[in-house]
Amino acid sequence: MACQEEDVESGDVELEDAEAEYDSMLIENAGDVIPMVAKVTGGKSFVPYLTEFLPDLIKKIVSDTTHIPKFGMDV
């Protein structure tokens, strides 16, 4: 039984690692795309869209940074 529990736990860790990697890629690509879209659409016309999704993006960034291991360093 102990082996099965370890397998389940390691599977959960692998799933969480993969999800964290996808979240990181999403945030990185959003950081690349958002300024381009703002430039193409024009700053003033982009503001309503930015104010709509920016709070959710900030929540995602903050929640991801709270899961980063500190490795004994004060950041």
Protein Blocks (a to p, Z undefined) as FASTA:
>chain_A
ZZmmmmmmmmmmmmmmmmmmmmmmmmmmmmmmmmmmmmmnopklmmmmmmmmmmmmmmmm
mmmmmmpcfklpaZZ
